[in-house]
């Protein structure tokens, strides 16, 4: 039984943010490792080679769980193929006032308005540098401070500070909890952002040996907005897109009493919306741009649906609050079953299969 499952009933009795912080402390103390056991070897059919990185399986931990890069290795031991730390901003910030994290148990969902609460780049840098000799793919999700006068420069700073310490970078411009941040998804601002961040990477690393850069976008975007984003990314040196962040919509579909709390909705209700955007992105790019599918995954069939819709990799987070990290191994077993059923020899063969 996983550490999360063992403590699940107790953690459900305290507010979600306290429960999360207790979980991080327990993982830092090594208690998760005592109960998770060795991760074991992944079935070779689950392997994905992308951006010069070898993912032993396509199931990743999304940003938001380990904001300060405190426990990436503990989470890798639960069987994730990769872990994304962050979001981290140049300067430490408290985030939005509490309460700011809400369980919607009836809907198997979460609403958060955390506001990029984190300890800042220097703390993340120290921790990521300390683990560089450890195995496993760990990405860094970078963001902008709420009171920044030049938000694009915050992303440039994040890259300069953390380059060489992470396996890849995610430029997060899609959180709904930092006012105005999603404006960076507009075509002109996005072009400037991508240009300046790409130049920063060029300054730090030679061509041909560069850390992958990914862009994380919102699901609350119309077709024209999606086309604009993908046009800019395809014409740039960025390496992929993560689809998607949380949504500010879908409240009318919820049953929980806290459904109208302000913030981003994640979990089960987001699955179809995020998968639809993913499928559109795959078709618009002709499968030429690597995509990471996120939003509402709670079983192997859903992970597989995102892969068939066009995702080379997938990520999850909210489902852990309800299922515990034993879910990761379950999803991997179910992915193998799906591959065998459909006659695919590898995950790569299944990517975009829904469009073929």
VENMODA-V393789 format. One record per backbone hydrogen bond with DSSP energy under -1.0 kcal/mol. NH is the residue of the N-H (numbers start at 1). CO is the residue of the C=O. If there is no record, write none. Layout:
<<NH,CO> <NH,CO>>
This chain:
<<6,2> <7,3> <8,4> <11,7> <12,8> <13,10> <14,11> <19,15> <20,16> <21,17> <22,18> <23,19> <24,20> <25,21> <26,22> <27,23> <28,24> <29,25> <30,27> <31,26> <34,30> <36,32> <37,33> <46,43> <47,44> <48,55> <50,53> <53,50> <55,48> <60,314> <61,82> <62,316> <64,86> <69,66> <75,71> <76,72> <77,73> <78,75> <79,76> <81,59> <83,137> <84,61> <85,139> <86,66> <88,141> <93,118> <96,114> <102,111> <104,109> <107,104> <108,105> <109,104> <110,266> <111,102> <112,264> <113,100> <118,93> <121,90> <124,120> <125,121> <126,122> <127,123> <128,124> <129,125> <130,126> <132,129> <134,131> <139,83> <140,168> <141,85> <142,170> <143,88> <148,145> <154,150> <155,151> <156,152> <157,153> <158,154> <159,155> <160,156> <161,157> <162,158> <163,159> <165,162> <167,138> <169,212> <170,140> <171,214> <172,142> <173,216> <181,178> <183,180> <184,181> <185,182> <186,183> <190,186> <191,187> <192,188> <193,189> <194,190> <195,191> <196,192> <197,193> <198,194> <199,195> <200,196> <201,197> <202,198> <203,199> <204,200> <205,201> <209,206> <214,169> <215,240> <216,171> <217,242> <221,219> <226,222> <227,223> <228,224> <229,225> <230,226> <231,227> <232,228> <233,229> <234,230> <235,231> <236,233> <239,213> <241,290> <242,215> <243,292> <245,217> <247,265> <253,250> <254,251> <259,256> <261,258> <264,112> <265,247> <266,110> <268,108> <270,267> <271,268> <274,270> <275,271> <276,272> <277,273> <278,274> <279,275> <280,276> <281,277> <282,278> <283,279> <284,280> <285,281> <287,282> <288,285> <292,241> <293,313> <294,243> <303,299> <304,300> <305,301> <306,302> <307,303> <308,304> <309,305> <310,307> <311,306> <312,291> <313,291> <314,58> <315,293> <316,60> <320,317> <321,318> <323,319> <324,320> <327,324> <328,325> <330,326> <331,327> <332,328> <333,329> <334,330> <335,331> <336,332> <337,333> <338,334> <339,335> <340,336> <341,337> <342,338> <344,339> <347,45> <350,347> <351,347> <352,307> <353,350> <354,308> <355,352> <356,353>>
